[in-house]
Amino acid sequence: MAAPVEFWFDFYSPYGYLASLQIDEIAARHGRATVWRPFLLGPIFQRQGLAPLVEIPLLGDYARHDFARSARLIGAPFRLPSAFPKAGLAPARAFYWLAERDEAKARALARAVFRAVFVEDRDGADPAVVAELAAPLGIERDELLAAVARPEIKERVKAATAEAMARGVCGSPFFFVDGEPFWGNDRLWQVERWLETGGW
Amino acid sequence: MAAPVEFWFDFYSPYGYLASLQIDEIAARHGRATVWRPFLLGPIFQRQGLAPLVEIPLLGDYARHDFARSARLIGAPFRLPSAFPKAGLAPARAFYWLAERDEAKARALARAVFRAVFVEDRDGADPAVVAELAAPLGIERDELLAAVARPEIKERVKAATAEAMARGVCGSPFFFVDGEPFWGNDRLWQVERWLETGGW
């Protein structure tokens, strides 16, 4: 089977949320699995000398308009969190911890976090909220809270972010299709075309 | 007839060049004309606190890769100018000067400048080169050189850039379809869908 499509994202990325609703289906249409790779956008923006998107003059206003429009286009519920952006450390840590034991549950948790952040305006950066979202998946609250505080789990997220940077990930979402890089939810049509045609 | 699609661009924007090859056809498919509006990206980037795209870590490398890939996708010749970016003042001034007298010629000159910059690696910021490109259109070299040095023509480009900023243009290319803003060559499919559907 061909290599999975890599889906890199930050939990506080609106376009990452929108891509999370589409990427598995796009990959599946072409017989591909996906690998979900949360990372932190903060250090990437810092390296680039960039402020968060919504804080950049002109671009920020456009982005606010476009987040909502991009969501409407795919019929997805969306609301910009009242506190935005935040560093999605806790969900990223929980994701990698869980993924080692059960990848499907990790992905289900990721979806729940995205929904909490971008639909329900809950604080997805709060470990207690992440633990609450994980409970329906059969994850013990205390076990998760202990896990996300462990140095080796923190290290996983640092390593993922370092890997993203080393591989040229310049924003969220970011995709690799057989090594080919694509940045942005609005490039999903190119991801699909690359899968279809093998590249151009 | 419905309002024309507005096409805002900087003459040293690779994505602006790629959009210039497509926008008229896209608009025409939906019974729309286009209005071409060159402006200067420099002051917009400055207001945003942004460096030129290719100078931003991570993003710059991605952009270089993506310029070429985006060109291949539409079968367009492309090469990044050896001196890049530059302020496309002279061609923008020549464009507005010419557009007052003959819009079709102004557009033909714009196409010639884009080709000179992004295919032939010529200095599209040099008034002498712009004059040379205008000659086949029946424009006197000296008349053009005098025009682009006139204060009222310089003012036109300043005013266009100020208008772009006031209307939220955050990059190049930028489109307005019945007032709806779209940023980026990779959003042309959304421009087309908006024209098709009247919006979503």
Interface residues (C-beta under 8 A of the other chain):
Chain A: I44 R47 Q48 G49 L50 A51 I56 P57 L58 L59 D61 Y62 H65 D66 R69 R72 L73 M165 G168 V169 C170 G171 P181 W183 G184 D186 R187 W189 Q190 W200
Chain B: I44 R47 Q48 G49 L50 A51 I56 P57 L58 L59 D61 Y62 H65 D66 R69 R72 L73 M165 G168 V169 C170 G171 P181 W183 G184 D186 R187 W189 Q190 W200
